[in-house]
Structure formats: structure tokens, C-alpha cells
Amino acid sequence: KNQPPRHEDEVLGLSFYETGIEQKKWRSLTIPRTFIGRSVIENTSIIDCDLSELVMCRNDFISVDFSESNFTRADLRCSNFMSVDFSNCILRQADVRGRGLE
């Protein structure tokens, strides 16, 4: 497909919708074109991962470490990021409009 994944797509790759994710540790995963929508992710590490073309709109990210991850062409709109680490991330062409940072 030439468009990012959406929650109403019939076939999705990895997808989280209205989900709570807590105290996970993921490192060096390749999970591009993942969909995360209307979810709460907290106290989680997602380090050095390929998250290119990821769609994660309208989420709450609380104490999440995304360091070293690739967000090329990712859609991060309208999410809240509280105590989130984006150190050394690739954010090339990422859409971050309407986000809240604390």
C-alpha cells in the first residue's frame, strides 16, 4: 500500500487499538507500518527499533524511552508525550502536529 496503516484496514501488521501497554522492554525490533491508536503506553522501553511509517495518533505515552529509534515518515499527531525520551531518534518527515510534550 502507498498509504500509512489505519485502524479500519482489513489487513494490518502489528496493531494496538484502545490498548494499555505497561512495563515492556523492546530492543532492536523491525516493526515498520505498525498502528497504535487511542492507547496508553507507560513505563516502557522501545529502543533502537525501526518504527518507520508507524501511525500512533491520539495516544498517551508516559515514561517511554524511544531512544535510537527510526520514526521516518511516522504519523505522531495528537498524542501526549509525558517524560518521553527521543534521544538520537530519526524523525525525518515525521508528522508531529498537535502533540503535547511535558
C-alpha positions in Angstrom: 0.0 0.0 0.0 1.0 3.6 -0.6 -0.7 5.0 2.5 0.0 4.5 6.2 -2.0 1.8 8.1 -5.3 2.8 9.6 -7.4 1.1 12.3 -10.2 0.2 9.8 -7.8 -1.6 7.4 -8.9 -5.2 7.0 -5.3 -6.4 7.0 -2.9 -4.9 9.5 0.6 -5.7 10.6 1.2 -5.2 14.2 -1.6 -3.2 15.7 -2.7 -1.8 19.1 -6.0 0.0 19.4 -7.5 1.1 22.7 -4.9 -0.9 24.5 -2.8 -0.4 27.6 0.9 -1.4 27.3 2.9 -1.2 30.5 6.4 -2.1 31.6 7.6 -3.7 28.4 11.2 -3.7 27.1 11.6 -3.9 23.3 15.0 -3.5 21.7 16.2 -3.7 18.1 12.9 -4.7 16.6 11.9 -4.0 13.0 8.2 -3.3 13.0 7.5 -0.7 10.3 4.0 0.3 9.4 2.6 -0.5 12.8 -0.6 1.1 14.0 -1.1 2.3 17.6 -4.3 4.2 18.3 -6.1 5.6 21.3 -3.8 3.6 23.7 -1.8 4.3 26.8 1.8 3.2 26.8 3.7 3.7 30.0 7.0 2.8 31.7 8.1 1.1 28.5 11.4 1.0 26.5 11.3 0.8 22.8 14.9 1.3 22.0 16.8 1.1 18.6 13.7 0.0 16.7 12.6 0.5 13.1 9.3 2.3 13.5 9.3 3.9 10.1 5.8 4.8 8.7 4.4 4.0 12.1 1.0 5.5 12.8 0.5 6.3 16.5 -2.2 9.0 16.8 -4.2 10.0 19.8 -2.2 8.1 22.4 -0.8 8.8 25.8 2.9 8.0 26.2 4.1 8.2 29.8 7.7 7.5 30.8 8.6 5.8 27.5 12.2 5.5 26.1 12.2 5.6 22.3 16.0 6.4 22.1 17.8 5.5 18.9 14.6 4.5 17.1 13.7 5.4 13.5 10.5 7.3 13.0 11.0 8.2 9.3 7.6 9.2 7.8 5.8 8.3 11.0 2.5 9.9 12.0 2.7 11.0 15.6 -0.2 13.5 15.6 -2.3 14.4 18.5 -0.5 12.2 21.1 0.6 13.3 24.5 4.2 12.6 25.4 5.0 12.8 29.1 8.6 12.1 30.2 9.4 10.6 26.9 13.0 10.2 25.6 13.5 10.7 21.8 17.3 10.9 22.1 19.1 10.2 18.9 15.9 9.3 17.1 15.5 9.7 13.3 12.4 11.9 12.8 12.8 12.6 9.1 9.4 13.6 7.6 7.6 12.6 10.8 4.3 14.4 11.4 4.2 15.7 15.0 1.5 18.3 14.6 -0.8 18.8 17.6 1.3 16.8 20.1 1.7 17.6 23.7 5.1 17.4 25.4 5.7 17.5 29.1 
